[in-house]
Amino acid sequence: MSKIDRVSIRGIRSFSPDDKIQLEFGTPLTMIVGLNGTGKTTIIECLKYITTGEFPPNAKNATFVHDPKLTDFSTVRAQVQLKFTNINNQKIVATRSMEVCQKKTKATFKTIESALLIEGQGLNNVLYNILAYLDRDVPLQLGVSKPILEHVVFCHQEDSNWPFSDNASIKKRFDEIFDATKYTSALQNLKAIRKEKLIQQKHEAQKLEYLMNEVKRAEKDKVAELKRLDLKIQEINSISAKLKQIKLEIDSLPRDNGDNSNTQSSEDHSQLRAQIDSRREEHSKITNQITETEHSLKFLQQNYEFSELQQKQKSKLQTTEQEIVEEFSELEAELRANNIKLNELTNLLSSMESVKKNLQDNLNYSEYLANLESLKLEHSAKETEFKEFDIKRTQNELINLSNALSEIMDKRASLNGQLTQLTQEIDRNKHQLSTDYKSTIKSCNEQCVLVECLDMIISDLDVYLKNLDASILKYHTRKINEINVIIRHLWYNTYQGTDIDTIQIKTNLETESTSTNRSYNYRVVMVKGDLELDMRGRCSAGQKVLASIIIRLALADAFSSQSGFLTLDEPTTNLDFENITALAESLRAIIESRQEKKNFQLVVITHDDTFIKMLGQSAFSESYYRVQKPK
């Protein structure tokens, strides 16, 4: 619980800059008395200034400081220092120092020191010396809001009747006391955030809708691409089948080549064998003819006249036989070099020997020779034809087979290239399709989560707004009821008249047509029976003063739970004797009811000695301060 211990004043208004005035505040009552103009109200002004940083009405900056014209110096320094106990029971010293310099045309004002210190902690006792922090933290250290300090606790005499000011002024002060601006600002901030989130949610929902359409499009594209890939796969399977067929064709080429060669060789062998057999038959016939001819020659040898012819024919036959043998040897050598051909030549030689024998038996040997030469020529032609025919055909077949193999290999390479290209294209399309689809799905899921989160945020903001609005309304209603209960009690124990049973603070809740912001209008009403009337303009000056004091007492009691000090500046103004007496009695009753609160402090400043005596009759204070003008 906080309380005020001491205030030091120097160079403020009528207080001299050369002397420091100190006042210590006791509990539960401190009384200050003095004539008008002695500086009593300045004490309240200094208390208000040191705690809130606010100057008195119509006294800004230089006019608040002692006028340099009243001194022998052009510069006057002023200081207000307050020692108090904070809500943590620490001794705090707040200091505000100012300076006014009188120049030719005007006086300049500046703040030269603002400090908040913790007393008794050595060199590390300075919390800070920044003016803005001082304005913020002195109320926090005291446990009282700035509006309560300004409008209730240290209320200036000129503003003491503010509950009866115009509607705008009373609304402004009550809104500050209730921190309505702060709560309204919080509501507006929440609404602004909600509006922003709604816009964002709408934008993100549109984006989500777009992504959903993209997902659907991607799914359609995926199906179409899969169909296209199926066609590609079918094409690959077809190419694979063709490659298998080509492989089979390639594998079969050597075998077919061999088969064709074997077939051709077999046919040629059969033909040669037939020719050889034919030549053997011819050779056998010729041999037989030669044998017959030899027999004929033997028979002719008996005749002399044929001896010479016999010798010639014999020599000729021997020559012919020798030639035939040589030719037969050549044919036999050629047939040996070529297997089947050698056999053919051997058979031909045998056939020629047969022919030789036939020729020997034939008198027309020249015909035999002609036949033999013809056979030789025929054999040579057949052999040449056989060689040429076999080589050319084999070469042509090999060339054709090589060309066919080359074409097949080219086709195979082309198909392999197509197969590789199609496989790569399928893999690439699958990867691209999978990547695009996964990316779209991921973006869609993330966007869905974002939209859902925004929906939840908006829903939560709606709940917060509703709860905050309801809490503000509930808090406001509870506080107004609490204040009215205190007012009713104080009025009943203080007011001595019979025309007013009690007074109340009434509120009217208004909602702006363009928004959902709530606004309260305040008024003070007087109650007589069941009748309620606005008090402003219908009450006397004394009733107004008394009602203002009671309202301030009620507000201080309702909003200063961690502090217990209140100042009354000239509370008896415009009060008659009966109401002054009743006010004194009421204040004594208030003090007595708060005796258990060790931090309760009531500071009464007045020019009325009678009122001081009435208060002094109690055991709460045996002394008071008297303020006088300096001589």
C-alpha positions as CSV (number, residue, x, y, z in Angstrom):
1,M,0.0,0.0,0.0
2,S,1.4,3.4,-1.0
3,K,1.3,6.7,0.9
4,I,2.7,10.2,0.6
5,D,5.5,11.1,3.1
6,R,6.8,14.5,2.3
7,V,6.7,17.2,-0.4
8,S,9.4,19.9,-0.9
9,I,8.6,23.0,-2.9
10,R,10.9,25.8,-4.1
11,G,10.4,28.5,-6.7
12,I,6.8,27.6,-7.6
13,R,4.4,30.4,-7.9
14,S,4.5,32.5,-4.7
15,F,7.1,30.2,-3.1
16,S,10.6,31.8,-3.1
17,P,13.3,30.1,-5.2
18,D,15.7,30.8,-2.3
19,D,13.8,28.8,0.3
20,K,12.6,25.2,0.3
21,I,9.2,24.6,1.8
22,Q,8.6,21.1,3.2
23,L,5.4,19.5,4.3
24,E,5.1,16.1,5.9
25,F,1.8,14.2,5.5
26,G,0.6,12.2,8.4
27,T,-2.1,9.6,8.8
28,P,-5.0,9.7,8.7
29,L,-5.5,13.5,8.5
30,T,-3.3,16.5,7.4
31,M,-4.8,20.0,7.6
32,I,-3.5,23.1,5.9
33,V,-5.1,26.4,6.6
34,G,-4.3,29.9,5.2
35,L,-5.8,33.0,3.8
36,N,-6.6,33.3,0.1
37,G,-3.5,34.0,-2.0
38,T,-1.1,32.5,0.5
39,G,-0.3,29.5,-1.8
40,K,-2.5,26.8,-0.3
41,T,-3.7,25.6,-3.7
42,T,-0.1,25.7,-5.0
43,I,0.6,22.7,-2.7
44,I,-2.2,20.7,-4.5
45,E,-0.8,21.9,-7.8
46,C,2.7,20.7,-6.9
47,L,1.4,17.4,-5.8
48,K,-0.5,17.0,-9.1
49,Y,2.5,18.1,-11.1
50,I,5.0,15.8,-9.4
51,T,2.8,12.8,-9.8
52,T,1.3,13.3,-13.2
53,G,3.4,15.9,-15.0
54,E,0.3,18.0,-15.6
55,F,0.3,21.8,-15.0
56,P,-2.6,23.6,-13.3
57,P,-5.4,25.0,-15.4
58,N,-4.4,28.3,-17.1
59,A,-0.8,28.0,-15.9
60,K,1.5,26.4,-18.4
61,N,5.2,26.2,-18.2
62,A,6.7,29.6,-17.3
63,T,3.6,30.9,-15.4
64,F,3.9,27.9,-13.0
65,V,7.4,29.0,-11.9
66,H,8.1,32.0,-9.7
67,D,8.3,35.1,-11.8
68,P,11.9,36.3,-12.4
69,K,10.6,39.9,-12.5
70,L,10.0,39.6,-8.7
71,T,13.6,38.7,-8.1
72,D,17.0,40.3,-8.9
73,F,17.9,37.6,-11.3
74,S,16.8,36.8,-14.9
75,T,16.8,33.1,-14.3
76,V,14.8,31.3,-11.7
77,R,15.1,27.6,-10.8
78,A,12.2,25.7,-9.3
79,Q,11.9,22.2,-7.9
80,V,9.2,19.9,-6.6
81,Q,10.3,16.8,-4.8
82,L,8.0,14.1,-3.4
83,K,9.0,11.4,-1.1
84,F,6.5,8.5,-0.9
85,T,6.2,4.9,-0.1
86,N,5.3,2.8,-3.2
87,I,3.1,-0.3,-3.4
88,N,6.1,-2.5,-2.6
89,N,6.8,-0.6,0.6
90,Q,9.9,1.0,-0.9
91,K,10.9,4.7,-0.2
92,I,10.9,6.5,-3.5
93,V,11.9,10.1,-4.2
94,A,10.6,11.8,-7.3
95,T,12.1,15.1,-8.4
96,R,11.2,17.6,-11.1
97,S,13.4,20.6,-11.6
98,M,12.6,23.5,-13.9
99,E,14.2,26.7,-15.0
100,V,12.7,30.0,-16.4
101,C,14.9,32.5,-18.1
102,Q,13.5,36.0,-18.6
103,K,14.5,37.5,-21.9
104,K,13.7,40.9,-23.4
105,T,10.4,39.9,-24.9
106,K,9.4,36.7,-23.2
107,A,10.3,34.1,-20.6
108,T,11.5,30.7,-21.7
109,F,10.8,27.5,-19.7
110,K,12.7,24.2,-19.7
111,T,12.9,21.1,-17.5
112,I,16.4,20.6,-16.3
113,E,16.0,17.4,-14.2
114,S,13.5,14.6,-13.8
115,A,14.5,11.7,-11.6
116,L,13.1,8.8,-9.7
117,L,15.2,7.4,-7.0
118,I,15.0,4.5,-4.5
119,E,16.1,5.9,-1.2
120,G,18.8,4.2,0.8
121,Q,20.4,2.1,-2.0
122,G,23.7,4.0,-2.5
123,L,25.0,5.0,-5.9
124,N,22.7,2.6,-7.7
125,N,19.5,4.3,-6.5
126,V,18.7,6.2,-9.6
127,L,16.0,4.4,-11.6
128,Y,16.1,6.9,-14.5
129,N,16.0,10.6,-15.3
130,I,13.8,10.6,-18.4
131,L,10.7,12.8,-18.2
132,A,8.4,10.4,-20.1
133,Y,9.3,7.5,-17.8
134,L,8.6,9.7,-14.8
135,D,5.2,10.6,-16.0
136,R,4.5,7.0,-16.6
137,D,6.0,5.3,-13.6
138,V,5.1,7.6,-10.7
139,P,1.4,6.6,-11.0
140,L,2.5,2.9,-11.3
141,Q,4.7,3.2,-8.1
142,L,1.7,4.8,-6.3
143,G,-0.7,2.2,-7.6
144,V,-3.1,4.9,-8.9
145,S,-4.0,5.7,-12.4
146,K,-3.1,9.1,-13.8
147,P,-6.8,10.1,-14.4
148,I,-7.6,9.4,-10.7
149,L,-4.6,11.4,-9.5
150,E,-5.5,14.3,-11.8
151,H,-9.3,14.4,-11.5
152,V,-10.0,12.9,-8.1
153,V,-7.0,12.8,-5.7
154,F,-5.3,16.1,-6.5
155,C,-8.2,17.9,-8.1
156,H,-7.7,21.6,-8.5
157,Q,-10.1,24.0,-6.9
158,E,-11.2,25.4,-10.2
159,D,-12.0,21.9,-11.4
160,S,-13.5,20.6,-8.1
161,N,-17.1,20.8,-9.5
162,W,-16.3,19.0,-12.8
163,P,-19.1,16.4,-12.2
164,F,-21.5,19.2,-13.0
165,S,-19.7,20.5,-16.1
166,D,-21.1,20.1,-19.6
167,N,-21.9,16.6,-21.0
168,A,-18.8,16.4,-23.2
169,S,-16.4,17.4,-20.3
170,I,-18.0,15.0,-17.8
171,K,-17.9,12.2,-20.4
172,K,-14.3,12.9,-21.1
173,R,-13.3,12.7,-17.5
174,F,-15.3,9.6,-16.7
175,D,-13.9,7.9,-19.8
176,E,-10.4,8.7,-18.6
177,I,-11.2,7.4,-15.1
178,F,-12.7,4.2,-16.4
179,D,-9.9,3.9,-19.0
180,A,-12.6,3.7,-21.6
181,T,-10.1,5.0,-24.2
182,K,-7.8,2.2,-23.5
183,Y,-10.5,-0.4,-23.7
184,T,-12.1,1.3,-26.8
185,S,-8.6,1.3,-28.4
186,A,-8.2,-2.4,-27.6
187,L,-11.6,-3.1,-29.1
188,Q,-10.8,-1.0,-32.2
189,N,-7.4,-2.7,-32.5
190,L,-9.1,-6.1,-32.3
191,K,-11.7,-5.0,-34.9
192,A,-9.0,-3.7,-37.1
193,I,-7.1,-7.0,-36.8
194,R,-10.3,-8.9,-37.5
195,K,-11.0,-6.7,-40.5
196,E,-7.4,-7.3,-41.7
197,K,-7.7,-11.0,-41.1
198,L,-11.1,-11.1,-43.0
199,I,-9.5,-9.4,-46.0
200,Q,-6.6,-11.8,-45.7
201,Q,-8.9,-14.7,-45.3
202,K,-10.9,-13.7,-48.4
203,H,-7.7,-13.3,-50.4
204,E,-6.3,-16.6,-49.1
205,A,-9.7,-18.3,-49.7
206,Q,-9.6,-17.1,-53.3
207,K,-6.0,-18.4,-53.6
208,L,-7.2,-21.7,-52.1
209,E,-10.0,-21.9,-54.6
210,Y,-7.5,-21.3,-57.4
211,L,-5.2,-24.0,-56.0
212,M,-8.1,-26.4,-55.7
213,N,-8.9,-25.7,-59.4
214,E,-5.2,-26.3,-60.1
215,V,-5.4,-29.6,-58.2
216,K,-8.4,-30.6,-60.3
217,R,-6.6,-29.5,-63.4
218,A,-3.5,-31.3,-62.4
219,E,-5.5,-34.5,-61.7
220,K,-7.0,-34.2,-65.2
221,D,-3.6,-33.6,-66.7
222,K,-2.3,-36.5,-64.7
223,V,-5.0,-38.9,-66.0
224,A,-4.4,-37.6,-69.6
225,E,-0.6,-37.9,-69.1
226,L,-1.0,-41.4,-67.7
227,K,-3.0,-42.4,-70.8
228,R,-0.4,-40.9,-73.0
229,L,2.3,-42.8,-71.1
230,D,0.3,-46.0,-71.5
231,L,0.4,-45.4,-75.3
232,K,4.1,-44.8,-75.0
233,I,4.5,-48.0,-73.0
234,Q,2.5,-49.9,-75.6
235,E,4.8,-48.4,-78.3
236,I,7.8,-49.5,-76.3
237,N,6.4,-53.0,-76.0
238,S,5.9,-53.0,-79.7
239,I,9.4,-51.9,-80.3
240,S,10.7,-54.5,-77.8
241,A,8.8,-57.2,-79.8
242,K,10.3,-55.9,-83.0
243,L,13.8,-56.0,-81.4
244,K,13.2,-59.6,-80.3
245,Q,12.2,-60.5,-83.9
246,I,15.2,-58.7,-85.3
247,K,17.4,-60.5,-82.8
248,L,16.0,-63.8,-83.9
249,E,16.6,-62.8,-87.6
250,I,20.2,-61.9,-86.7
251,D,20.7,-65.1,-84.9
252,S,19.3,-67.1,-87.8
253,L,21.4,-65.4,-90.5
254,P,24.6,-67.5,-90.0
255,R,22.6,-70.6,-89.8
256,D,20.6,-69.8,-92.9
257,N,23.8,-68.8,-94.7
258,G,25.3,-72.2,-93.8
259,D,22.1,-73.9,-94.7
260,N,22.0,-72.2,-98.1
261,S,25.7,-73.0,-98.7
262,N,25.2,-76.6,-97.7
263,T,22.1,-76.8,-99.9
264,Q,23.8,-75.2,-102.8
265,S,26.9,-77.4,-102.3
266,S,24.8,-80.5,-102.1
267,E,23.0,-79.6,-105.3
268,D,26.3,-78.8,-107.0
269,H,27.8,-82.1,-105.7
270,S,25.0,-84.1,-107.0
271,Q,25.3,-82.4,-110.4
272,L,29.1,-83.0,-110.4
273,R,28.6,-86.6,-109.3
274,A,26.1,-87.2,-112.1
275,Q,28.5,-85.6,-114.6
276,I,31.4,-87.8,-113.3
277,D,29.2,-90.9,-113.5
278,S,28.4,-89.9,-117.1
279,R,32.1,-89.3,-117.9
280,R,33.0,-92.6,-116.3
281,E,30.5,-94.3,-118.6
282,E,31.9,-92.5,-121.6
283,H,35.5,-93.4,-120.4
284,S,34.5,-97.0,-120.0
285,K,33.0,-97.0,-123.5
286,I,36.2,-95.4,-124.9
287,T,38.3,-97.9,-123.1
288,N,36.3,-100.7,-124.5
289,Q,36.6,-99.1,-128.0
290,I,40.4,-98.9,-127.5
291,T,40.5,-102.5,-126.4
292,E,38.5,-103.5,-129.4
293,T,40.8,-101.4,-131.5
294,E,43.9,-103.1,-130.1
295,H,42.4,-106.5,-130.8
296,S,41.7,-105.4,-134.2
297,L,45.3,-104.2,-134.5
298,K,46.6,-107.5,-133.4
299,F,44.4,-109.1,-136.0
300,L,45.7,-106.8,-138.7
301,Q,49.3,-107.4,-137.7
302,Q,49.0,-110.7,-139.5
303,N,48.7,-108.8,-142.7
304,Y,51.9,-107.2,-143.9
305,E,50.3,-104.6,-145.9
306,F,48.9,-103.2,-142.7
307,S,52.1,-103.3,-140.8
308,E,53.3,-99.9,-141.6
309,L,49.8,-98.5,-141.0
310,Q,49.8,-100.4,-137.7
311,Q,53.1,-99.0,-136.7
312,K,51.9,-95.5,-137.4
313,Q,48.6,-95.9,-135.7
314,K,50.3,-97.6,-132.8
315,S,52.7,-94.7,-132.5
316,K,49.9,-92.2,-132.9
317,L,47.8,-94.1,-130.3
318,Q,50.7,-94.1,-127.9
319,T,51.1,-90.4,-128.4
320,T,47.4,-89.9,-127.9
321,E,47.4,-92.2,-124.9
322,Q,50.3,-90.3,-123.4
323,E,48.5,-87.0,-123.9
324,I,45.3,-88.5,-122.5
325,V,47.3,-89.7,-119.5
326,E,48.8,-86.3,-119.0
327,E,45.6,-84.6,-119.3
328,F,44.0,-87.1,-117.0
329,S,46.8,-86.4,-114.5
330,E,46.1,-82.7,-114.7
331,L,42.4,-83.3,-114.3
332,E,43.1,-85.6,-111.4
333,A,45.3,-82.9,-109.7
334,E,42.6,-80.3,-110.1
335,L,40.0,-82.7,-108.7
336,R,42.2,-83.4,-105.7
337,A,42.5,-79.6,-105.0
338,N,38.8,-79.3,-105.0
339,N,37.4,-82.5,-103.5
340,I,34.3,-83.0,-105.5
341,K,35.9,-81.6,-108.6
342,L,38.9,-84.0,-108.3
343,N,36.5,-86.9,-108.3
344,E,34.8,-85.5,-111.3
345,L,38.1,-85.1,-113.2
346,T,39.2,-88.6,-112.2
347,N,36.0,-90.0,-113.6
348,L,36.4,-88.0,-116.7
349,L,40.0,-89.4,-117.1
350,S,38.5,-92.9,-116.7
351,S,35.9,-92.0,-119.3
352,M,38.7,-90.7,-121.5
353,E,40.6,-93.9,-121.1
354,S,37.5,-95.8,-122.1
355,V,37.3,-93.6,-125.1
356,K,41.0,-94.3,-125.8
357,K,40.3,-98.0,-125.8
358,N,37.3,-97.4,-128.0
359,L,39.4,-95.3,-130.4
360,Q,42.0,-98.0,-130.5
361,D,39.3,-100.4,-131.5
362,N,38.0,-97.8,-133.9
363,L,39.7,-97.3,-137.2
364,N,38.6,-93.7,-137.4
365,Y,40.8,-92.6,-134.5
366,S,40.6,-89.0,-135.5
367,E,37.0,-89.0,-134.7
368,Y,37.9,-90.4,-131.3
369,L,40.4,-87.6,-130.8
370,A,37.8,-85.1,-131.9
371,N,35.4,-86.6,-129.4
372,L,38.1,-86.6,-126.7
373,E,39.0,-83.0,-127.4
374,S,35.3,-82.1,-127.3
375,L,35.0,-83.9,-124.0
376,K,38.0,-82.0,-122.7
377,L,36.6,-78.7,-123.8
378,E,33.3,-79.6,-122.3
379,H,34.9,-80.6,-119.1
380,S,36.9,-77.4,-118.9
381,A,33.8,-75.4,-119.7
382,K,31.9,-77.2,-117.0
383,E,34.6,-76.7,-114.5
384,T,35.0,-73.0,-115.3
385,E,31.2,-72.6,-115.3
386,F,31.1,-74.4,-112.0
387,K,33.8,-72.2,-110.4
388,E,32.4,-68.9,-111.8
389,F,28.9,-69.8,-110.9
390,D,29.7,-70.9,-107.3
391,I,31.9,-67.8,-106.4
392,K,29.6,-65.2,-107.9
393,R,26.5,-66.6,-106.3
394,T,28.2,-67.0,-103.0
395,Q,29.6,-63.4,-103.2
396,N,26.2,-62.1,-104.2
397,E,24.5,-64.0,-101.3
398,L,27.1,-62.7,-98.9
399,I,26.7,-59.2,-100.1
400,N,22.9,-59.5,-99.9
401,L,23.1,-61.0,-96.4
402,S,25.6,-58.3,-95.3
403,N,23.3,-55.6,-96.6
404,A,20.3,-57.3,-94.9
405,L,22.2,-57.6,-91.7
406,S,23.4,-53.9,-91.9
407,E,19.8,-52.8,-92.5
408,I,18.6,-54.9,-89.6
409,M,21.3,-53.6,-87.3
410,D,20.5,-50.0,-88.4
411,K,16.9,-50.6,-87.7
412,R,17.8,-52.2,-84.4
413,A,19.9,-49.2,-83.4
414,S,17.1,-46.9,-84.5
415,L,14.6,-48.8,-82.5
416,N,17.0,-48.9,-79.5
417,G,17.4,-45.1,-79.8
418,Q,13.6,-44.7,-79.9
419,L,13.2,-47.1,-77.0
420,T,15.8,-45.1,-74.9
421,Q,14.2,-41.8,-75.9
422,L,10.7,-43.0,-75.0
423,T,11.9,-44.5,-71.7
424,Q,13.7,-41.2,-70.8
425,E,10.6,-39.2,-71.9
426,I,8.4,-41.4,-69.8
427,D,10.7,-41.1,-66.7
428,R,11.0,-37.4,-67.2
429,N,7.2,-37.0,-67.7
430,K,6.5,-39.1,-64.7
431,H,9.0,-37.1,-62.5
432,Q,7.7,-33.8,-63.8
433,L,4.1,-35.0,-63.4
434,S,4.8,-36.3,-59.9
435,T,6.8,-33.1,-58.9
436,D,4.1,-30.7,-60.3
437,Y,1.3,-32.7,-58.7
438,K,3.0,-33.0,-55.4
439,S,3.9,-29.4,-55.4
440,T,0.4,-28.4,-56.2
441,I,-1.0,-30.7,-53.6
442,K,1.5,-29.4,-51.0
443,S,0.6,-25.8,-51.9
444,C,-3.0,-26.6,-51.7
445,N,-2.6,-28.3,-48.3
446,E,-0.6,-25.4,-46.9
447,Q,-3.1,-22.9,-48.3
448,C,-6.0,-24.9,-46.7
449,V,-4.2,-24.9,-43.4
450,L,-3.7,-21.1,-43.7
451,V,-7.3,-20.5,-44.5
452,E,-8.4,-22.8,-41.7
453,C,-6.1,-20.9,-39.3
454,L,-7.4,-17.6,-40.5
455,D,-11.0,-18.9,-39.9
456,M,-10.0,-19.9,-36.4
457,I,-8.3,-16.6,-35.8
458,I,-11.3,-14.7,-37.0
459,S,-13.5,-16.9,-34.8
460,D,-11.3,-16.4,-31.8
461,L,-11.2,-12.6,-32.5
462,D,-15.0,-12.6,-32.6
463,V,-15.0,-14.4,-29.2
464,Y,-12.4,-12.0,-27.8
465,L,-14.4,-9.0,-29.0
466,K,-17.6,-10.4,-27.6
467,N,-16.0,-11.3,-24.3
468,L,-14.0,-8.1,-24.0
469,D,-17.1,-6.0,-24.8
470,A,-19.1,-8.0,-22.3
471,S,-16.4,-7.7,-19.7
472,I,-16.1,-3.9,-20.3
473,L,-19.9,-3.6,-19.9
474,K,-19.9,-5.8,-16.8
475,Y,-16.9,-4.0,-15.3
476,H,-18.5,-0.6,-16.0
477,T,-21.8,-1.6,-14.6
478,R,-20.2,-3.1,-11.5
479,K,-18.1,0.0,-10.9
480,I,-21.0,2.4,-11.4
481,N,-23.0,0.3,-8.9
482,E,-20.1,0.3,-6.4
483,I,-19.7,4.1,-6.8
484,N,-23.4,4.7,-6.3
485,V,-23.4,2.6,-3.2
486,I,-20.6,4.7,-1.7
487,I,-22.3,7.9,-2.8
488,R,-25.6,6.9,-1.3
489,H,-23.9,6.1,2.0
490,L,-21.9,9.4,2.1
491,W,-24.9,11.5,1.1
492,Y,-27.1,10.0,3.7
493,N,-24.6,10.6,6.4
494,T,-23.6,14.1,5.2
495,Y,-26.5,16.0,3.6
496,Q,-28.7,17.7,6.2
497,G,-31.5,18.7,3.9
498,T,-34.7,16.8,3.2
499,D,-35.3,17.8,-0.5
500,I,-32.9,15.2,-1.9
501,D,-32.8,11.6,-0.7
502,T,-29.6,10.7,-2.5
503,I,-27.6,11.3,-5.6
504,Q,-26.4,8.9,-8.3
505,I,-24.3,8.7,-11.4
506,K,-26.4,7.6,-14.3
507,T,-25.0,6.2,-17.6
508,N,-26.6,5.9,-20.9
509,L,-25.2,3.3,-23.3
510,E,-25.0,4.5,-26.9
511,T,-23.9,2.6,-30.0
512,E,-22.7,4.5,-33.0
513,S,-24.8,4.0,-36.1
514,T,-21.8,3.4,-38.3
515,S,-20.0,1.0,-36.0
516,T,-20.5,-1.3,-33.1
517,N,-18.4,0.8,-30.7
518,R,-20.1,1.5,-27.4
519,S,-20.1,4.9,-25.8
520,Y,-21.3,6.0,-22.4
521,N,-22.9,9.3,-21.5
522,Y,-22.7,10.3,-17.8
523,R,-24.9,12.5,-15.7
524,V,-25.4,13.2,-12.0
525,V,-29.0,12.8,-10.9
526,M,-30.8,13.6,-7.6
527,V,-33.4,11.2,-6.3
528,K,-36.5,12.1,-4.3
529,G,-38.7,9.1,-3.8
530,D,-39.2,7.5,-7.2
531,L,-38.3,10.7,-9.1
532,E,-35.0,11.2,-10.7
533,L,-33.8,14.6,-12.0
534,D,-30.6,15.8,-13.6
535,M,-28.8,17.7,-10.8
536,R,-27.0,20.1,-13.1
537,G,-28.9,23.4,-13.3
538,R,-31.4,22.3,-10.6
539,C,-29.2,22.4,-7.4
540,S,-27.8,25.1,-5.2
541,A,-24.1,26.0,-5.1
542,G,-23.7,24.3,-1.8
543,Q,-25.4,21.1,-3.0
544,K,-23.1,21.1,-6.0
545,V,-20.0,21.5,-3.9
546,L,-21.1,18.7,-1.5
547,A,-22.1,16.4,-4.3
548,S,-18.7,16.9,-6.0
549,I,-16.8,16.1,-2.8
550,I,-18.9,13.0,-2.2
551,I,-18.5,11.9,-5.8
552,R,-14.7,12.3,-5.6
553,L,-14.6,10.5,-2.3
554,A,-16.6,7.6,-3.9
555,L,-14.3,7.5,-7.0
556,A,-11.2,7.6,-4.8
557,D,-12.6,4.7,-2.7
558,A,-13.6,2.7,-5.8
559,F,-10.5,3.2,-7.9
560,S,-7.7,3.5,-5.4
561,S,-7.6,0.1,-3.8
562,Q,-3.8,0.2,-3.3
563,S,-3.6,3.8,-2.0
564,G,-5.6,5.8,0.5
565,F,-4.9,9.5,0.0
566,L,-7.2,12.2,-1.1
567,T,-6.9,16.0,-1.1
568,L,-9.8,18.4,-0.6
569,D,-9.1,22.0,-1.7
570,E,-11.5,24.5,-0.1
571,P,-14.3,21.9,0.4
572,T,-16.5,24.4,2.4
573,T,-16.8,26.8,-0.5
574,N,-20.5,27.9,-0.9
575,L,-21.6,25.6,2.0
576,D,-23.7,27.0,4.8
577,F,-22.9,26.3,8.4
578,E,-25.1,23.3,8.8
579,N,-23.6,21.6,5.7
580,I,-20.1,22.6,6.8
581,T,-20.8,20.9,10.2
582,A,-22.3,17.9,8.4
583,L,-19.3,17.7,6.1
584,A,-16.9,17.8,9.0
585,E,-18.9,15.1,10.7
586,S,-19.0,13.0,7.5
587,L,-15.2,13.4,7.1
588,R,-14.7,12.3,10.6
589,A,-16.9,9.3,10.0
590,I,-15.0,8.5,6.8
591,I,-11.7,8.8,8.7
592,E,-12.9,6.7,11.5
593,S,-14.2,4.0,9.2
594,R,-10.7,3.8,7.6
595,Q,-8.7,3.7,10.8
596,E,-7.7,0.2,10.1
597,K,-6.0,1.3,6.8
598,K,-2.6,2.5,7.9
599,N,-2.0,4.3,4.6
600,F,-5.3,6.3,4.5
601,Q,-4.4,9.9,4.2
602,L,-6.9,12.8,3.9
603,V,-5.4,16.2,3.1
604,V,-7.8,19.2,3.7
605,I,-6.8,22.6,2.6
606,T,-9.1,25.4,3.6
607,H,-9.3,29.1,4.7
608,D,-12.0,28.2,7.2
609,D,-10.6,28.0,10.7
610,T,-14.0,26.9,12.1
611,F,-14.0,23.9,9.8
612,I,-10.4,23.1,10.9
613,K,-11.6,23.3,14.5
614,M,-14.5,21.0,13.7
615,L,-12.1,18.5,12.2
616,G,-9.5,19.0,14.9
617,Q,-12.0,18.1,17.6
618,S,-11.4,14.5,16.7
619,A,-8.5,12.6,17.9
620,F,-7.2,12.1,14.3
621,S,-5.0,15.2,14.2
622,E,-3.8,17.6,16.9
623,S,-2.0,20.0,14.6
624,Y,-2.2,21.6,11.2
625,Y,-0.1,23.7,8.8
626,R,-0.7,27.4,8.4
627,V,0.4,29.0,5.2
628,Q,1.2,32.7,5.2
629,K,2.3,35.2,2.6
630,P,6.0,36.1,2.8
631,K,6.7,39.5,4.3
